[in-house]
Amino acid sequence: MSKVIIHTPIVQEEIDSLKAGDVVYLTGTIITGRDAAHKRFVDLLDEGKELPVEIENQAIFYVGPTPPPPGKVIGASGPTTSGRMDAYAPRLLDLGLKAMIGKGQRSKEVVDAIVRNKAIYFAATGGAGALLSQCIKSAKVMAFDDLGAEAVRVLEVENMPLIVAIDTKGNDLYKLGREKYSKL
Amino acid sequence: MRQIHVDTITKTVRDLCIDACIDIGSDVECLLNKARDTEVSPFGQNILDQLIENIDIARREQIPICQDTGMAVIFLEIGQDVHIIGGSLTEAINEGVRQGYRDGYLRKSVLDPLTRINTQDNTPAIIHTEIVPGNKLKITIAPKGFGSENMSALKMLKPSDGIEGIKHFIIETVKNAGANPCPPIVLGVGIGGTMEKAALLAKKSLIREVGTPNSDPEIAKLEEELLTLVNETGVGPQGLGGIVTALAVHVDTYPTHIAGLPVAVNVQCHAARHKEAVL
């Protein structure tokens, strides 16, 4: 497990050298979006409209945080299950989205879109919402405020601990890791 | 007849909601520490370290351990000699959930299944009620996140499928769930009864102190065997491979029909939250 620091906006050469299983610390601004926001993104695109946030060379974090208690910028902020975004992700990747942060395996369509676009998928630790919140230095709602926890936010993160789950070549740690330890 | 006022119930539910989401029980904490000693995969060890640190941060910062603070699943054991006064029991519980999720800065994740419009206060709760002897009221709250709930499964097996069929179904459910339910998981398994009884048995087994075996030694043996099998899937912490896929398997059974063998598997993430109070 080699450890690398990655910044946003994503630099292609930096992610090209990453391999499934590398430990990465991400610093910079990232956008958030989960189920309802993704549906709205795709609806806007279908209507020929612009997205409310820039996604080109950006990283999206699949998260619906808890509300910030007084004095804090955000509440618990761990990843949600990425598979529910599989229906929408290829479209965003084809528009230049470079990195996704979530948890869990992705569909073949998403892996194909990752390879096609030389994008990357990072796993954050599911259920470590308190720990991950400590990496978030600021949070601002950018769109769909009515969605509450599901609103699109821009987060400033510092040293967010991630693991490369699917690299730009399509190597998938969820498959490789399981095969190594399966006895059944 | 002993009287309990609904305001007491509301206050208790409010406090339990907050406590359950922020302060994970020592049962889970002990098993995560044990898992850290057992796990051989470097990714798995790294993840378990994060999960153990996460518990401390949540307590120190007074924020939830996980952003999915769940649907509020509530088990009531109402003593038959208790008289609840001052209003509706259901409304008192929902008011407790409303206050807890508001005052504890917990996420409001509940919405209409079709319109997808959020109720904004995490109500209604899922309430399971049992009438028991005595004059006490026991309230258990188990906030249930949906990363794991979504990976749960129920199957009406044939009697000829037998115990091997049950094991196969459980292992397939775990393999299919993979990384999605945030392993290491806890499995709640309900065998027997009717369709809804099996599901309820599975759910209710999850409020047992995690890792406590069933009091029936034969079923306890099955739990142990299932835990070994589940850990042989190789799914591992967060599904990235490893030898700790589950912290525990809980099984409960109930008599069923001559023609049937219902089996429900309720998948629970490592944030196996449950807190109780007796009034």
Interface residues (C-beta under 8 A of the other chain):
Chain A: M1 G21 V23 A36 V63 G64 P65 T66 P67 P68 P69 K72 G75 A76 S77 G78 T80 T81 G83 K103 G104 Q105 A123 T125 G126 G127 A128 G129 A130 L131 S133 Q134 G148 A149 P161 I163 A165 L173 Y174 L176 G177 R178 E179 K180 Y181 S182 K183 L184
Chain B: S41 P42 F43 N46 I47 Q50 L51 E53 N54 I55 I57 A58 E61 Q62 I63 P64 I65 C66 Q67 D68 T69 Y105 L106 R107 K108 S109 R116 N118 Q120 G147 N150 I171 K175 G178 A179 N180 C182 L229 E232 T233 G234 V235 G236 Q238 G239 L240 G241 G242 I243 C269 H270 A271
